[in-house]
Amino acid sequence: MGKTITAREAAAILGVSPATLYSYVSRGLLASSGDSGARAKRYAHDDVLRLAARRGDGKRSGHAVAAAMSWGVPVLETRIAQIEDGRLTYRGTDACALARHATLEQAAALLWQPWLDDVQGAGTAPPHQVAATVPALAHDALLAASAGLAPLPRAMALLPVLAAPDDDPMALLRRVAALLLGAAPGDIPLHRQAANAWQLDAGAADVLRAAMVLLADHELNNSAFTVRCAASSGAAMPLVLCAGLAALSGTEHGGHYVAAKARLRQEAASPGMAAIGAMTPGFGHPLYPDGDIRATYLMKALQEYDAAAWAPYAALARRAAATPGAQPNSDFALAAMELVLELPDGAALALLAMARTAGWIAHALEQRADGRMIRPRARYVGEFNPG
């Protein structure tokens, strides 16, 4: 049983009087347990915190709801990830601590755990078999025909053809990764598959591993919300993941890393000349006012892996860190990783898509378990011409 608190403690958290607290119980907004005496009642701590959050949202409602799709009032409840006080956690586990040792498959199993207690052998699952309707030769031909496509368009084009709607989540994750890499699904951890595809050594592979874990989920961002909308409609999981890939491909989502890479290249060519702007691609993040912990972790990992290759970008990172609202963010770190490790152009975006697929699957599973269709209302602000 979860932690419970007294009526006095619950009222203090909610900022209400005991009488108001008891009215919440009578209205079904909060449940109590314990003896019949009012003073002996106990309340689930998590339920009280959840109600406090909802009340806070209500105080910011009205026109503030217009910001809900950007950085305003939360619009959905989740148990997958939390960004709070400069920390990112996956089901209560610190993502940076997880990045020290876990594979993406292990992080995925953690994210999926409430719905998939039977997921076993994360990181050692056998390779996904081609869907029964697509012979292996046809699979190879499709892959060869898509060789000229960028990683995200290739995955979006072939995933609905090669993945079956009833494939298990780990098989789908491996399928997406294989399509992003332009290879056949393998049975080794995904960071090693990526390292093999890009001809990297073990040290660089470990940087990829940490990056995948840190980027597996980031709460209700644009692509995760897109995935949840598609999942709420009952769409097949391969198509749900295509929705996430489509959102990520946009210039205002995955495209931010491209802009950050251009800034880093400018810095390498003309040290000290690259401009820094608060809350611009590569710099600053509203959810990390003191600096993006994912970027901090990955920049340190890059420096430890190859200090000489990191050196051309180190001064820009320091200048950004000293500029309010412009600390390096995950797009900066992704771009730096692609340059320091000498990855193929676009590889960092493919890596982000691989990692984020684990989170998208978690969001789709959670939304399906919720069972409700996402259908927000619009506020009409156009002309009105009575007939």
N, C-alpha and C positions, 0 to 999 in steps of 0.2 A: 504494500500500500504506500502511496506517495505521502510526502510530508503534509501535515495538517497544522493549522494555526488557530489561535483563539479568535473570538469575535472582536476583542479589542485590537488585536494585531491586524485582522482583516480590515476593520474600519479605518485604521491608520494608513494602510496601504492605499485604500480607495479614497481617502480624504473625506469621509462622510461620517455622520453620526451613527451610533448604534441603531437608532430607529430606522434610518435610511437603509442600513445594512439588512435589517430584518425585512424591510419592504422588498429588497432585491430577491430575498428568498421566496417571499409570498408571490412575487411576479414571475418566478421561475428563472430569474437571471443568474442565480447562484444556489448551490445546494449546500445544506448543512448536515452534520451527522453528530451523534452523541446522545446524551440524555435529554429528556424533555425540557429541562430547565434552560432558559435562554442563555445564562452565563456559561453553561457547560457545553454549548454547541461548539463544534469544530468545523473548520472550512479547509478544503483542499487548497494548498498554497498555489499550485499552478492555475487553478480555476480563478482564484482571486487576482493573480497577476494578469491573466487573460482578460478578465472583466475590466481591470484598470486600463489596459491597453485600448480596449474598445471604447471606454469612456473618453480616453484621451483623443482617439480618432474623431469621436463625435464632436468634441469641442473645436476640432479643426475642420469641421464639415462645411457645407454650404459651398461658396465659391472656391474654397480651398480644395475641394474634391477635384477640381479641374486639374490640379497638379498630381493627381494620383497616378497617372501614367508616366510621370517623370520622376520627381523626387519628393512627392507629397505624401498623403495619407496612405498607409498600407491598404491593399485591396483584397488580399487573400491571407489565410492562415496556413502555416506550413510547419512541419517538424523536421525538415531536411537540413537547412542551414540557417545560420544567424550571423549577422554582422553587427556587432555591438561593442562600444568602447575600444575601437581600433582592432578588434579581434574577429577572425573568421573561424567559425566552428561548424563541423559536420556532425549533427546529432549530439552536440555537446562536447565533441572531441576537437581540440585545437588543430586547425589545418596545418599550421607550421610544424607542430610536433609530429603530425602524421607524415608530413613530407620528408622527415628525416629517414624514414625506413620503409614506408608503404609503397606498393605499386598502385597504378591506377585501378587495376582489377580489385585490389583489396579495398581501396577507397570506395569504389562502386558498390561492392558488397555491403559496406557500412551504410551507404546512402539508401540502398534498396532494402535493407534488412527487415523492416516491419512487414513488408509485403512478400518477401522472398526468403523466409527462414530456411528454405531448402536449398538456397544457392550454396554450393560447396566448391572447394578447390579454386578459389579466386586466384587467378594468375597461372593456373595449371590446367584449365579446361581444354578439352580437345578442340581442334580447329573446327570451325563451323562448316557444315556440309552445304553445298549448293542446293538451293530449293529444288524439290523433285521435278518441278515443271521446267527447269532450265538445265539441260545436260552440261556436263563439265566442259565439253568442247565449245558450246555456245557461250559459256562463262568466259573462257579464255578469249574468244573472238570479241566479245563485248568489251572486255578489258583492253584488248589491243586497239580496238576502234576508238576508244576514249583516251588514248595516250596523249593527244594534243590538248585535252581539256585541263583547266586548272583543277586543283584537288576538290574544292567544294562543288562546282558544277558537275564534276564526274560522279561524286558520291550521290548527288541529288538525282542524276539521270539514271544511275544503275541500281541504287538501293531498292526502289520499289519492284524491280525486275528480279533481283537476285535474292532478296530476303522474303521469307514467308511471314504472313501476318502473325502466325502462332510461334515464331521462333522465340526461344528463351532470351532474356535480356543480355546475358553474357555473350551469346552468339551474335546478337544484334550489335553489341559494342564492338566485337571483333570484326564483324562485317563492315561496319562504318570505317573503322581504322584501316582495314585492308584497302578499301576503295579510295580513301584519302591518300594512302601511300602508293596506290597503283600496283598492288601486289595481291597474291592469294592469301587468305587468312592463314595465320600460323598458330603454333601451340606454345610459343614462348611469350613472356610478358610484353605488353605493347610498347613499352619504352625501348626494349631491345629490338623489337621489330622495326621501330622507327630508326634506331641507331644503325641497324644493318642496312636499311634502305638508303640512308644518307651517309653510309661509310664512316661512322664515328667510332671512337675508341670507348673503352669502358667508363672512363671519367666523364666524357660528354654524355654518354647514355644515362649516367646517374643524374646529371643536370636535367635531362629530359624527364626522367622519372619524377623528380621533385616538382618540376613545372606542371606536369600532368595532374599530380595530386592537388597542388595549390589552385589549379584552374578548373577542377572538376565541377564545381558549382559556385554560384555567387548570388544566392537568394533569388529574388524575382526580377532578374534583369530582362531586357527586351526579348531575347531569344527564349528564355525560360517561360515568360508569360505567353509568348506565341505558341510554344509547345503545349502549355496547359489549355489554351483555347482550343487547339486542334484536338487534344485528347478528350476534352469535355464534350466534343461533338460526336465522339465514338469512332473517330478515324482509326484505321489500322496503324499499328506502331511504326512500321517503316515510313509511312506517310507523315506521321507525327514528327519523326526525326527529320524528315525532309523540310518540314516547316521550320524547325530550329536552324537547320543549315541555311535556309533561305534568309532568315533574319540575321544570322551571323555574317552573311556575305555582304550586307549593306555597308555603305561608307560610314554610317554613324554607329556601327557596332564593330565588327571585325576590321573594318577599314581604318579605324583609329591607329592600329598598329602600323599600317602603311605610312600614315602621316608621321608617326613617331620615328619610323626608320629613316625617312627623308631628313628629319632633323638631326638624327645621329650621324648620318653620312655627311651632312653639312659640317657638323662639329669636327669629324675626323679630317675633312679636307681643309677647313679653316678654323683651327682651335679658338674658342672663345667667341665665335661669331654667330652661333646658332641662337635664335631667339627663344625665350622661355615665356610662356603665357599661362596664367592661372586657369585651371579648368579647361585646358585645350588638349587635343590628342597627345597622349604620352605624359601629361603633366596634371597632377591634382586629381582628387576623387572626392565627391561630396560625402561618401560614407566613411572616408578615412581622413579626417581633418588634420591628423598628425602624421600622415604618410601611409601609403599603401603597404601593408606588411608583406604582401605577396612579392611586390617589387623589391623590397628590402632584402628578403630572403634570397631571391634569385640573383640579384646583383652581387651579393656576397658569394654565392655559389660560383658565379662566372669569374669573379676575381680570384677565388681559390683555385679554379680549374686552370685559368690561363691569364695571369696578371698582365702580361705584355699585350695580349689581344684586347683585354678590357681597358687598358690605359687610355686609348684615344677618347673614350666616352666617360671616364671617371670624373673629369673636371665638370662636364655638363651635368652629371648626376649630382655633384656637390653643389653647384650653383642652383640647381632646381630645388634641392633639399633646403636651401637657405632662403628660398622665395616663398612667402606665404601663399598657400593654395596651389602651388605648382610643384609639389614634391613628385618624384618619379612614380608613375603608376604601373599597372601590369602591362599596359601596351608598350611603355618604355622598355620594360624588362624583356618582353617578347621580342621586340625589335633588336635589342642589344644581344639577346641570345642567338638570334638568326645570324647576326654579323660576327659575333665572337666565335661561334662554332662553325662559321662558314657553311651554313645550311643553304640548300637551294632556295631561290626566291619563292616566297609564299609558304615555305615549310612551317614557319611559326604559326601561321593561321591554320594550317592543317593540324598542327599539334594542339592548338586551342580547340578546334572542332572535335578532335578525338577525345580530349579531356572533358569538354562540356557535354558530349554525348552521354557520359555516365550520369551527369546531373539531370539532363533532359529526361532520361529514362525514369529517374527517381520522381521528377515532377509529374510525368505522365502517369506513373503508377499511383501517386498520391491523388491526382485529380480524378482518376478512374475510381479509386476507392471512395472518394467524396461523393461521386455519383451525380453531381449537379453540373448543368451546362453554364459556362461563363457567358453572360449576356448583359454587359453594362448598358446603362441608358445614356443617351446623348442630351446635352442641353442645347436646344435650338436657339440660334441667335440671328437667323436670317430675317428676311422681309416677311411681313404678314399682310396678305391682300384678301380681305373678306370678300366672298363671292356675292 
